[in-house]
Amino acid sequence: MKKIFHIVSNKEWGGGEQYVYDLCQRQRADGIEVSIFCKPVENICRKYEEAGITVHPLPLGGVLDVKSAWQMACVVRQAGPCTIHAHNFKDAFTACYARRLAGKAADIRVVMCRHLTRKGKNSLSYRWLYGQLDCLVFDSELSKTEFLSTHPTIDLQKIRIVHTSVVVPDVVEPAPLRQEFGIPSDNVLAVFHGRLDPEKGLDELVQAAALLKEKPFCLVLVGRGSEEYTAHLQQLIAANHLEKKVLLAGFRHPVIPNVAAADFGILASTVQEGCPLSPQEYMSQGHPVIVTNNGGQREYVIDGKNGLLVPPGDVQALATAMTRLTDDKVLRQQLGKQAKADFDDHLNYEHYYAQIKKIYE
């Protein structure tokens, strides 16, 4: 297969950078030569280089950054047949400029993965970009539908949908959350993990937990957010007298052992997410998930089959779903068993990689 160049233009390491890291590692295991174009940010460059991935630092200043495009062209021209994989539109512009600057003789494909649920733009510059891309990959049917809702001028034959996935170790040792926080063995343990942010529905989640105050139930929030919002959550927990019921565990890496320790997982996002990965992590460990029905998660979490869906922002509906899984161990086991089967069948990383590989080929 051709060489592959990924573009990473964020200034901090996050989910997108990890996504590219995992994909690079899988491609390298497949015998593919991969490299990274990224900003000269020490933390990001070091993580890729420590994994043995060649890094090409560039300014990556956006749509008008001709300097980065020229430097990228010089690299890819020497690489021979290759694919440039962008992960947002501004980097896709740079990739397409670079292909033009590399010359007609260069055999270069440009593909882009869209990880956000946003309406498509249809300005003259974007119409040019859509014409240049060889393939535009969306992470969910929802993301594709939202993008096309503004009728952007793009050849629909270039569009693909590939649900993203997570790399999960074959063996995961559950984290000792119960011992660490003194959670009674007869309490059902729910876990949220991710960024502590209002968009994740955490206010509603704490309010729903308050309605389960008399239940043998505990909720652990794994992740970090701004100091201001974390303080707000602490105040909300205290105001509802939930100090022993809702526990802040902070940022944890790797996170999967904490996922494995749960009885069920929760993602109560109030905004549309294209293909959130946290529900898949619970499913991979045989745990059911409660998710809101406003994002791409509804494309793989089926209500009453492998999890429960609730409307976003509905505290009572969220509390009802949490009560069902707290009270009914048999239901938890049934949903969790199916969740694991679905992950293994069509949500696992190898299934995702096989689809992405076809796009490169």
Secondary structure, 3 states (H helix, E strand, C coil): CCEEEEEECCCCCCHHHHHHHHHHHHHHHCCCCEEEEECCCHHHHHHHHHCCCEEEECCCCCCCCHHHHHHHHHHHHHHCCEEEEECCHHHHHHHHHHHHHHCCCCCEEEEEEECCCCCCCCCHHHHHHHHHCCEEEECCHHHHHHHHCCCCCCCHHHEEECCCCCCCCCCCCCCCHHHHHCCCCCCEEEEEECCECHHHCHHHHHHHHHCCCCCCEEEEEECCECHHHHHHHHHHHHHCCCCCCEEEEECCCCCHHHHHCCCEEEECCCCCCCCCCHHHHHHHCCCCEEEECCCHHHHCCCECCCEEEECCCCHHHHHHHHHHHHHCHHHHHHHHHHHHHHHHHHHCHHHHHHHHHHHHC
